[in-house]
Amino acid sequence: MIFLFITQTQAQTENIRSFKMNFYPEQRLKCETTTCLPFLKTVTLNIRQCQFKCLEQIQCTVINFQKINFTCQLFHINNILNLNNYLESYLQTSTMIVTYDYRISSEPISTSRTTTITSSTSTNTINSRNCSNMTVLLGRNIPRGDIISQSSMTFTQCCNLCLSTINCRGFSWIWSNHTNPGSRNQCWIKANITSFESDSIDSAYFPV
């Protein structure tokens, strides 16, 4: 889950918008169940800039980001109740859906602009992790497909272990504040990537 916050001042009025988003890697919107026409289509340098584009557009409720060509698509879709009916597997594309939206328009103040971006926990921020040319997923676990595991590791050490392990396709690193104390800081090296699950775990994998 991603939390975004932005404060904008235009003319003499300050507008504040924040929202939480659910992140769905390797999935996109189904054309059969929703409109496939975004109200905004642009190119951004990375997925974070695409998230900021959505944050700046009040009507934005869904993002599709295509990693292969850096295409950022913004959609306005209301009342998405059963996400399984709206998403389908699709490589190199990530979908993000707004789950909570909060806006404030305050009294006139001096002109300014501040922007911050964090994840839903203070200890895990967007783009705070990287590992070679691997795709990093915060708050997502790669179930099954284990080669080896090792305890008392940092995310960086887990990354280096994967890079030095033959047939490593990715890894999962368990947060140091995980609800299961016995699992904290464990590193799991993966030979196969078949799915992802939400958890207090950061993962990375080599794109297909």
N, C-alpha and C positions, 0 to 999 in steps of 0.2 A: 504494500500500500504506500502511496506517495502523497506527501503533503506539500502544497505549494502556497506561497504567500507573496503578494505584490502590493506595493503602495504607489499610486500614480497621482500626480497633480497636473491637471491641464487647465489652462486659464487660471481661475482663482478657486477652483473647487478640488478637494482631495477625494479620490475614490479608492477604496480598499476592497480587494477581492482575495479570498483564499478558498482553496478546495482540496479535498482528498480524492485520490484516484486509485482504482484497482488496475494492476498491470498484468497483461496477458501476452507473454512472449510467444513468438511463432504462431500467432493467430490474427485473423482479420475479420471484418464484418461480412456477413453473408449477404449477397445481393438479392437473394430471394425474399428475405424477411425485412430488409430495410432499404432505404434509398442509398444508392451507391454514388450519389453526387454530393461531394463535400461542398460546403459554402466557401471554403478557402483551401487552395492547394498551392504549396510553395516548396522551396528547397531550403533546408537548414543544415548547418554544419554537423549537428548531432541531435540526439533525441531530447536533450534538455532544452535546447532552443525551441524545438517543436512544442514542448510543454509550455514554455513561456508564451508562444504564439496563442495557444489555447487560453492561457490565463488572461491575456489581453483582450480576448474576444468574449464578450458577455454571453453570447449564445452558444459557445462551444461546450459540448457535453461528451464528445468522443473524439479520440485521436487515433489515426493510423499512421505509423512511421515505417517507411520502407528503408531498411538499412543498406540495401544494394545500390540505391541511387539517391538516398537522403531526402526522399520525398515526404513531406509533411502534409497530411490531409486532416482538416477539421470538419466535424459533423455536428449538427444539432438534432439530437434524437431524444425524445422524452419517454419516460415510463418504461425503461428497460428493466423488466422484472425477472425474466429467466434468461440469463446470459448464454446458456447453452444453445438457445434457439437463435442467437444472433451472431455467434462466432463459429469460424471454421479454421482448421489447421492450415497454415500457409508459411513457408520458410521465409526467413529474412524480413518478416513483418511483425511489428508489435502493435497491440491495441491497448489503449488506456481509456477507462471510463470513469467519469466524475461520479462519485458516490455521495459527496457532501459539498455544498456550495454556500459560501457566506460572503455577503457584500455590505459595505458601508459607504455612504456618501456623507461627508462631514461638512462643517461650515467652512467658508473660504479661509485659506491660509496661504502662506508664502509658497512660491513655486519650488518644488523639489521632486525627486524621484528616488525611491529605494526599492531594491529587489533582493529577496533572499529565497533560497530553495533548500529544503531539507527533507529527509524521509520521515516516517512516522515515529521514529525514535531518535533521540538526540545523539546516540552513539553511532548511527549508521546514516551517512549523508549520501545524496545522489552523486555519482561519479567520484566517491571517495576511494573506490577500489579499482584497481586495474591489474591485468596480468597478461603480458605479451600482447598478442592480437586476439585474445579470447573475448567473447561476449560475457559481460558480468551482469548477474541478476541479484539484486538485493532483496532479502526476505523470501528467497525461493530455494527449495531443496530439489536435488536430482535424486529421486529414489532408485534403488537397485543399481545393478551394473558395477558393483564395487570390485576394485583390484586389491587395494590395501587401505589400511587406516592407521592414523598415528595421532597420539594425544599431545596436549600442551603445545599447540602450534598457533602462530599468528596467521592471518589471511595471506600475507606475503610469503611466509614459509610454506604454506600449503600450495601456493602457486608454484614456487620453485620445485617442490616435490613432484608436482604433476609434470612440469617441464622436463624433469630428469627421469621420469618413469616411462618405460616403453609401453606403447599402446594407450597412454592416457589421453582420453578425449575431453575430460573436464574434471571438476572436483566440487565438493561441497564443504564449507567450513562453518562449524556451529558457533553461534555467537557466545561471547563470554558471559552474557547475562541470560542464557537460555534457562527455561523453567526446570529443566532436568540438570542438576548440578554435575552429575556424572558424565554428561555429554559435552560439557562446555569446552571450547577450543579444540575440538576434535576435527581432524582433516580426513576426508574420505575421497580417495582417488577413483575415478570412474572410467570404465572401458566403453560403456554404452550410454547414450543419452536418448531416452525414449519419452520422458515426460517431466513436468515440473510441478511442485507442490508448494503452497504457501507455508512458511515456517520461519522461526527465528534463526535463519541460516542464509549465508551468502554463497552463491555458486558462480562458476564460470565454465565456459565450454568453447571449444573451437567451432566456428561456424562451418556448416556443410559446404 
